[in-house]
Amino acid sequence: MKGIIGKSGKHAIFGVGLALLAAMLCSCKYREIGDYAEGLARVQSKDGKWGYIDMNKNEVIPLIYSTAGDFWRGFATVAKGEGKYGVIDKSGKEVLPCEYDDVDRYFSSNVMTSCRIFKSKEKYGVFDLVKGKVLISCKYDAIDYSFFGNLIDSLIMVTMNGKFGIIDINEKEIVPCKYDEICSKNFREGVITVRINDKYGMVNKSGIEVLPCKYDKIDEFVAKQKAMNLIKLNDKVGFYDGNGKEIIPIKYDRLMQFNADTIIMVLGNRVTLFDLSGKVINTGTLTR
């Protein structure tokens, strides 16, 4: 086949530019071509194997994988054989060997971008791809990296033997795995609400129960950046702070109003107005 010189002076074949021709030949060679991500695109051979090509359509990572994901921050999840997953870098090196039942993209937090959750024999752990080591051992029933949203203090909720706890990225235990539920989305003033059976309590970052799990309900409030907790026990309510200190005794029938400066509690037909420190401002009688 002879080349033809077009008006631009560049070679073409039947009026098709060389770059377009290369793309056409590339598409004929592969069953599927993915989008480019970080300069590499995953491609699938006719026999179903996956690898990667660069922007010049060169095969830079061999087509040996049963599945392959897009590159993200320098790494891509791949699999070999019957669903054994691992992670490769842009050179094709298996940073995390393809021997795990699953590998999941991990946190968006700057602290954790190089980390992946891996699964083996129904247990989960965390591997740091940059450091090349296991951060969290593969012994947990579940790792919930989304629970704390922005990963305050890089804390992670984990499950072991059906119980919930909290660890940090170095696997240091913050809250022991003994609770049926961790109810709060983050530590407010250093405490978090937990549940055992149908009773609620509060735990601080040292794992100490500042309020034991004996209360019927705990509702969290915030006023002037101060955490306040409405505690219910035996159909009576009161307020405690994050240190487990009583602000308003648990003897009222209900909370009538909570705002930025005051709290109104009701006992029978009596109304009591408190400031946020628990000091009584005024009292009155409900009228119907």
C-alpha positions as CSV (number, residue, x, y, z in Angstrom):
1,M,0.0,0.0,0.0
2,K,1.5,3.4,-1.1
3,G,1.4,6.5,1.0
4,I,-0.1,9.7,-0.4
5,I,1.1,13.2,0.3
6,G,-1.7,15.4,1.3
7,K,-1.9,19.2,1.0
8,S,-0.4,19.5,4.5
9,G,2.7,17.6,3.3
10,K,2.1,14.8,5.7
11,H,1.7,11.2,4.8
12,A,-1.8,9.7,4.6
13,I,-3.3,6.4,3.4
14,F,-6.5,6.8,1.5
15,G,-6.8,10.3,3.0
16,V,-6.5,9.0,6.6
17,G,-3.9,10.7,8.9
18,L,-1.3,8.5,10.5
19,A,-2.4,9.3,14.0
20,L,-6.0,8.3,13.1
21,L,-4.7,5.2,11.3
22,A,-2.7,4.2,14.4
23,A,-5.8,4.5,16.5
24,M,-7.8,2.4,14.0
25,L,-5.2,-0.3,13.9
26,C,-5.0,-0.3,17.7
27,S,-8.8,-0.7,17.9
28,C,-8.6,-3.6,15.5
29,K,-6.0,-5.3,17.7
30,Y,-8.0,-5.2,20.9
31,R,-11.4,-6.3,22.0
32,E,-11.8,-3.3,24.2
33,I,-9.9,-0.1,24.9
34,G,-10.7,2.0,28.0
35,D,-10.3,5.7,28.6
36,Y,-6.9,7.1,29.4
37,A,-6.2,7.7,33.1
38,E,-2.9,9.3,34.2
39,G,-1.5,8.6,30.7
40,L,-2.4,4.9,30.5
41,A,-5.4,3.1,29.1
42,R,-6.4,-0.4,29.9
43,V,-6.9,-2.7,26.9
44,Q,-8.3,-6.2,26.5
45,S,-6.9,-8.7,24.0
46,K,-9.0,-10.9,21.8
47,D,-8.5,-13.8,24.3
48,G,-9.9,-11.7,27.2
49,K,-6.7,-10.6,28.9
50,W,-6.1,-7.1,30.1
51,G,-3.0,-4.8,30.1
52,Y,-2.2,-1.2,29.5
53,I,-1.0,1.0,26.6
54,D,0.5,4.5,26.7
55,M,-0.5,7.6,24.7
56,N,1.6,6.3,21.8
57,K,-0.4,3.0,21.8
58,N,2.6,1.0,23.1
59,E,1.9,-1.9,25.4
60,V,3.7,-0.9,28.5
61,I,2.1,-3.3,30.9
62,P,1.6,-6.9,29.5
63,L,-1.9,-8.3,28.9
64,I,-1.9,-10.9,31.6
65,Y,-4.7,-9.9,33.9
66,S,-8.3,-11.2,34.0
67,T,-9.5,-7.7,35.1
68,A,-7.9,-4.3,35.3
69,G,-9.0,-1.0,36.6
70,D,-8.0,2.6,35.8
71,F,-5.0,4.1,37.3
72,W,-5.6,6.5,40.2
73,R,-2.8,8.3,42.0
74,G,-0.3,6.1,40.4
75,F,-1.9,2.7,41.1
76,A,-4.4,0.4,39.6
77,T,-6.3,-2.7,40.9
78,V,-5.9,-5.8,38.8
79,A,-6.8,-9.5,39.1
80,K,-5.3,-12.8,37.9
81,G,-7.0,-16.1,37.4
82,E,-10.3,-16.7,39.2
83,G,-10.6,-13.4,41.0
84,K,-7.3,-13.0,42.9
85,Y,-6.8,-9.3,43.2
86,G,-3.8,-7.1,43.7
87,V,-2.4,-3.6,42.8
88,I,0.2,-2.5,40.3
89,D,2.1,0.7,39.8
90,K,2.8,2.4,36.4
91,S,5.8,0.2,35.8
92,G,3.7,-2.9,36.1
93,K,5.2,-3.9,39.4
94,E,2.8,-5.7,41.7
95,V,3.0,-3.6,44.8
96,L,0.2,-5.7,46.4
97,P,0.4,-9.3,45.0
98,C,-2.6,-10.8,43.2
99,E,-3.5,-13.2,45.9
100,Y,-6.5,-11.5,47.7
101,D,-10.2,-12.0,47.3
102,D,-10.8,-8.3,46.8
103,V,-9.0,-5.0,46.9
104,D,-11.0,-1.8,47.3
105,R,-10.0,1.9,46.6
106,Y,-9.5,3.5,50.0
107,F,-9.8,6.9,51.5
108,S,-9.9,10.3,49.8
109,S,-8.2,11.8,52.8
110,N,-4.7,13.1,52.1
111,V,-3.4,10.9,54.9
112,M,-4.7,7.7,53.3
113,T,-4.6,8.2,49.5
114,S,-2.0,5.5,49.0
115,C,-3.9,2.9,51.1
116,R,-6.2,0.0,49.9
117,I,-8.5,-2.3,51.8
118,F,-7.8,-5.9,51.0
119,K,-9.8,-9.0,51.7
120,S,-8.7,-12.5,52.4
121,K,-10.8,-15.4,53.8
122,E,-13.7,-13.0,54.7
123,K,-11.4,-10.8,56.7
124,Y,-10.2,-7.3,55.9
125,G,-7.0,-5.3,56.4
126,V,-5.3,-2.1,55.0
127,F,-2.1,-2.0,52.9
128,D,-0.1,1.2,52.2
129,L,1.1,1.0,48.6
130,V,3.7,3.7,49.0
131,K,5.3,2.3,52.2
132,G,4.9,-1.2,50.9
133,K,3.5,-2.6,54.1
134,V,0.4,-3.7,55.9
135,L,-1.0,-0.9,58.1
136,I,-4.0,-2.8,59.5
137,S,-3.8,-6.5,59.8
138,C,-6.2,-8.7,58.0
139,K,-8.4,-9.8,60.9
140,Y,-11.5,-7.6,60.9
141,D,-15.0,-8.6,59.7
142,A,-15.4,-5.1,58.2
143,I,-13.6,-1.8,57.8
144,D,-15.8,1.2,57.4
145,Y,-13.7,4.0,56.0
146,S,-16.6,6.2,55.1
147,F,-18.1,6.3,58.6
148,F,-16.2,9.3,59.8
149,G,-16.5,11.2,56.4
150,N,-13.4,13.4,56.4
151,L,-11.5,11.0,58.6
152,I,-11.0,13.2,61.6
153,D,-7.7,12.1,63.3
154,S,-7.6,9.3,60.6
155,L,-10.0,7.2,62.7
156,I,-11.6,4.0,61.3
157,M,-14.6,2.1,62.5
158,V,-14.0,-1.7,62.4
159,T,-16.0,-4.8,63.2
160,M,-14.8,-7.9,64.9
161,N,-17.0,-10.9,66.0
162,G,-20.0,-8.8,65.3
163,K,-19.0,-5.9,67.6
164,F,-17.9,-2.4,66.6
165,G,-14.9,-0.4,67.7
166,I,-12.5,2.3,66.5
167,I,-8.9,2.2,65.6
168,D,-6.4,4.7,64.1
169,I,-4.3,4.1,60.9
170,N,-1.6,2.5,63.0
171,E,-4.1,0.0,64.3
172,K,-4.0,1.5,67.8
173,E,-7.3,0.7,69.6
174,I,-9.3,3.9,70.3
175,V,-12.6,2.3,71.2
176,P,-12.6,-1.5,71.9
177,C,-14.7,-3.8,69.6
178,K,-17.4,-4.5,72.1
179,Y,-20.3,-2.3,71.1
180,D,-23.4,-3.3,69.1
181,E,-23.5,0.2,67.5
182,I,-21.4,3.3,67.2
183,C,-24.0,6.0,66.9
184,S,-22.1,9.2,66.3
185,K,-20.4,10.2,63.0
186,N,-17.4,11.7,64.8
187,F,-16.0,12.6,68.3
188,R,-17.6,15.7,69.5
189,E,-15.5,17.3,72.3
190,G,-13.6,14.0,72.5
191,V,-16.6,11.6,73.1
192,I,-18.8,9.4,71.0
193,T,-22.2,7.7,71.6
194,V,-22.3,3.9,71.7
195,R,-24.8,1.2,72.3
196,I,-24.8,-2.3,74.0
197,N,-28.1,-4.2,73.5
198,D,-30.7,-1.5,73.9
199,K,-28.8,0.8,76.3
200,Y,-26.7,3.8,75.3
201,G,-23.5,5.4,76.8
202,M,-20.6,7.6,75.8
203,V,-17.0,6.8,75.3
204,N,-14.0,9.1,75.0
205,K,-10.8,8.8,72.9
206,S,-9.1,6.8,75.6
207,G,-11.8,4.1,75.4
208,I,-13.2,5.1,78.8
209,E,-17.0,5.1,79.2
210,V,-17.7,8.6,80.6
211,L,-21.3,7.5,80.6
212,P,-22.0,3.8,81.0
213,C,-24.3,2.0,78.6
214,K,-27.3,2.1,80.9
215,Y,-29.4,4.9,79.4
216,D,-32.5,4.5,77.2
217,K,-31.5,7.1,74.7
218,I,-28.9,9.8,74.0
219,D,-29.5,12.7,71.7
220,E,-26.7,15.0,70.7
221,F,-27.0,18.8,70.6
222,V,-24.5,21.6,69.9
223,A,-24.7,25.2,71.1
224,K,-22.0,27.8,70.9
225,Q,-19.6,25.0,69.8
226,K,-20.4,23.2,73.0
227,A,-21.6,19.6,73.0
228,M,-24.7,18.9,75.0
229,N,-26.3,15.5,75.4
230,L,-30.0,14.9,76.2
231,I,-30.1,11.7,78.3
232,K,-33.2,9.6,78.8
233,L,-33.6,7.1,81.6
234,N,-36.9,5.5,82.8
235,D,-39.0,8.1,80.8
236,K,-37.1,11.0,82.4
237,V,-34.6,13.3,80.7
238,G,-31.8,15.6,81.6
239,F,-28.5,17.0,80.1
240,Y,-24.9,15.9,80.5
241,D,-21.8,17.3,78.9
242,G,-19.1,15.4,77.0
243,N,-17.2,14.6,80.2
244,G,-20.1,12.8,81.7
245,K,-20.8,15.7,84.0
246,E,-24.5,16.4,84.9
247,I,-25.7,19.8,83.7
248,I,-29.4,19.3,84.2
249,P,-30.6,16.3,86.4
250,I,-32.5,13.4,84.8
251,K,-35.9,14.2,86.4
252,Y,-37.8,16.1,83.7
253,D,-40.6,14.7,81.6
254,R,-39.4,16.3,78.3
255,L,-37.3,18.9,76.6
256,M,-39.5,21.7,75.4
257,Q,-36.9,23.9,73.7
258,F,-33.2,24.0,73.0
259,N,-31.5,27.1,71.4
260,A,-28.2,28.9,71.3
261,D,-28.5,30.3,74.8
262,T,-31.2,28.5,76.8
263,I,-32.9,25.2,77.5
264,I,-36.5,24.8,78.6
265,M,-37.5,21.6,80.4
266,V,-40.9,20.4,81.5
267,L,-41.9,18.5,84.6
268,G,-45.6,18.0,85.0
269,N,-47.1,21.4,84.4
270,R,-44.0,23.2,85.6
271,V,-41.5,24.8,83.1
272,T,-37.9,25.6,84.0
273,L,-35.6,27.8,81.9
274,F,-31.9,27.1,82.1
275,D,-28.8,28.6,80.7
276,L,-26.2,26.3,79.0
277,S,-24.4,25.8,82.2
278,G,-27.5,24.4,83.9
279,K,-28.2,27.5,86.0
280,V,-31.9,28.1,86.5
281,I,-33.0,31.4,84.9
282,N,-36.7,31.3,85.5
283,T,-39.6,29.0,86.2
284,G,-43.3,29.0,85.3
285,T,-46.5,27.1,84.8
286,L,-47.8,25.6,81.6
287,T,-51.2,27.0,80.6
288,R,-53.6,25.2,78.4
